Amino acid sequence: MNRLMNKTAVITGAASGMGRATAELFAREGATVVVTDLNEELGSDVVAAITSKGGQARFWQLNVAREDDVARVYQEVGAEFGTIDILINCAGIIGVDKPTHELSEAEWDSLFAVDVKGVFFSTKHAVPYMIRQNAGSIVNFSSIYGLTGNEEFTAYHVAKGAVTMQTKQDAAVYGKYNIRVNSVHPSTVLTPLVEGIANAFPGGIVQYEKVNTANQSIRRLGVPLDVAYAVLYLASDESAWVTGVNLPIDGGFMAR
Ligand SMILES: NC(=O)c1ccc[n+]([C@@H]2O[C@H](COP(=O)([O-])OP(=O)(O)OC[C@H]3O[C@@H](n4cnc5c(N)ncnc54)[C@H](O)[C@@H]3O)[C@@H](O)[C@H]2O)c1
């Protein structure tokens, strides 16, 4: 119950899916959770759900693609809570499903603004707090798509590949300040991000699950808590000697 006692954790994209599951789990483990998201209504729901169970949480509306927004929010969080111990870079979008020769510059840029620059901006503005206290843990949401290629969502693959390398690079740079940086790489997890795609799939969600898990050892779609538990370990002091790790949470997809 107290794995994150006395820690302040900022989570981006915390209004939905895996960000929400992580926020609720962190609160149960004693963290003060800073729920941030573009979506104010859903983000406020998450805070209400946490505080109704006796947890500590506050919502900030935040667009991770805008540096001025990120800088302001993290400054306000620091003023309110004194520091930032944990940063979870979860906000992400999947963008259009096109191959390279069909992608427009605008489609590429809008995806990279959130999935790549969002991680960069949040890390940039959280790290100074961590340097000051000589401690911190950052967990980035990449994907199995950031580790290997396939025939779909090209821009998303490339963006998540950038997050994989941002993780290794920041782990290499910030270790001297006792700041750890790791990433999680889910395969398909049933969240609002993929529900629309799954429902539109020929044969519906049943067929979607069959096709999408065919290369996994454990042939079911993930649920948000499957990933949130891994994020909890990486965020907590239990992983004090773990940094620069790109951890698949994927039912065994990457093992094959
Ligand atoms: N669901 C999957 O199968 C899957 C697999 C691998 C990786 N991921 C990654 O996991 C992370 C979470 O995905 P999810 O499936 O829980 O998605 P989700 O759509 O349920 O939640 C994503 C959240 O990010 C927020 N968001 C989007 N753009 C934002 C912005 N510019 N600024 C702030 N918030 C923004 C959304 O409002 C939403 O609340 C994403 O980075 C995603 O790419 C998802």
The ligand as a Gaussian input file, in Angstrom:
#p B3LYP/6-31G(d) Opt

LIG

0 1
 N       -3.359000       1.137000     -26.172000
 C       -2.354000       0.508000     -26.753000
 O       -2.526000      -0.582000     -27.334000
 C       -0.958000       1.067000     -26.661000
 C        0.102000       0.214000     -27.001000
 C        1.409000       0.694000     -26.883000
 C        1.635000       1.985000     -26.443000
 N        0.589000       2.791000     -26.141000
 C        0.903000       4.141000     -25.640000
 O        0.460000       4.237000     -24.307000
 C        0.124000       5.598000     -23.984000
 C       -1.275000       5.646000     -23.410000
 O       -2.183000       5.146000     -24.379000
 P       -3.686000       4.709000     -24.062000
 O       -3.936000       3.540000     -24.919000
 O       -3.907000       4.632000     -22.617000
 O       -4.452000       5.944000     -24.731000
 P       -5.753000       6.786000     -24.373000
 O       -6.198000       7.370000     -25.657000
 O       -6.732000       5.986000     -23.579000
 O       -5.163000       7.925000     -23.424000
 C       -4.276000       8.885000     -23.916000
 C       -4.516000      10.186000     -23.162000
 O       -3.580000      11.144000     -23.674000
 C       -4.257000      12.383000     -23.760000
 N       -3.592000      13.259000     -24.719000
 C       -3.582000      13.150000     -26.069000
 N       -2.910000      14.173000     -26.597000
 C       -2.477000      14.945000     -25.570000
 C       -1.737000      16.137000     -25.482000
 N       -1.320000      16.802000     -26.581000
 N       -1.457000      16.637000     -24.267000
 C       -1.899000      16.006000     -23.150000
 N       -2.634000      14.891000     -23.173000
 C       -2.915000      14.359000     -24.381000
 C       -5.672000      12.032000     -24.168000
 O       -6.585000      13.074000     -23.874000
 C       -5.916000      10.767000     -23.359000
 O       -6.508000      11.053000     -22.119000
 C        0.278000       6.367000     -25.305000
 O        1.548000       6.991000     -25.307000
 C        0.216000       5.276000     -26.359000
 O        0.883000       5.635000     -27.541000
 C       -0.711000       2.371000     -26.242000

